[in-house]
């Protein structure tokens, strides 16, 4: 049995780091939009850059670069991607 991975939110993901989406707790309209863009459980997400004030941030999701506001990204929980650890 593998130990639990620490959980973080998409808004806290450092630039250049990746994680796997675990849960989307965004409000229904934003939840639907992100699901339509391919952000579903187990999807790898990489933070590519942040705006000058840290908001919004650009994330690589299934080959597309998507800008998401910090408030919306805070509702997405991830587990960090680690070398040698399989996707959930």
C-alpha positions in Angstrom: 0.0 0.0 0.0 1.4 3.4 -1.0 1.5 6.2 1.5 -0.9 9.1 0.9 0.5 11.9 -1.2 0.2 15.4 0.2 -2.7 17.4 -1.2 -2.5 20.9 -2.6 -4.6 23.2 -4.6 -4.1 24.3 -8.2 -3.6 27.9 -7.1 -0.6 26.8 -4.9 1.1 24.8 -7.6 4.5 26.4 -8.2 5.5 27.5 -11.7 7.2 24.6 -13.5 5.6 21.9 -11.2 2.9 19.4 -12.1 0.2 17.6 -10.2 -2.7 15.3 -10.9 -6.3 16.6 -10.5 -8.1 14.9 -7.7 -11.3 16.9 -7.0 -13.0 20.0 -8.5 -14.9 22.0 -5.9 -15.5 25.0 -8.1 -19.0 26.5 -8.5 -21.1 24.6 -11.0 -20.6 26.8 -14.0 -16.8 26.9 -13.6 -16.7 23.2 -12.7 -18.5 22.4 -16.0 -16.2 24.7 -18.0 -13.1 23.0 -16.5 -14.5 19.6 -17.1 -15.3 20.5 -20.7 -11.6 21.6 -21.1 -10.5 18.1 -20.0 -9.7 18.8 -16.3 -11.0 15.6 -14.8 -9.8 13.3 -12.1 -6.3 12.0 -12.8 -5.4 14.7 -15.4 -1.9 16.0 -15.2 -1.7 19.8 -14.9 1.5 21.9 -15.1 1.7 25.5 -14.0 3.5 27.3 -16.8 3.4 30.9 -15.7 1.7 33.5 -13.5 0.6 37.0 -14.3 2.6 39.9 -12.9 0.5 40.1 -9.8 0.2 36.3 -9.6 -3.3 36.2 -11.1 -4.3 34.6 -13.4 -2.0 31.7 -13.9 -1.5 29.6 -17.1 -1.7 25.9 -16.8 -0.9 23.2 -19.4 -3.9 20.8 -19.4 -4.0 18.0 -22.1 -1.8 20.0 -24.4 -3.7 23.3 -24.1 -2.6 26.3 -22.2 -5.5 27.5 -20.1 -5.5 30.7 -17.9 -7.4 30.2 -14.6 -8.0 32.9 -12.0 -6.6 32.2 -8.5 -10.0 32.1 -6.9 -11.1 29.4 -9.3 -7.8 27.5 -9.1 -8.1 27.4 -5.3 -11.1 25.0 -5.6 -9.1 22.4 -7.5 -7.3 19.8 -5.4 -4.2 18.0 -6.7 -1.6 15.6 -5.6 1.9 16.5 -6.7 3.5 14.6 -9.6 6.7 12.9 -8.4 9.2 11.1 -10.5 8.6 7.3 -10.4 5.1 7.7 -9.0 2.2 6.6 -11.2 -0.8 8.8 -11.8 -3.8 8.2 -9.5 
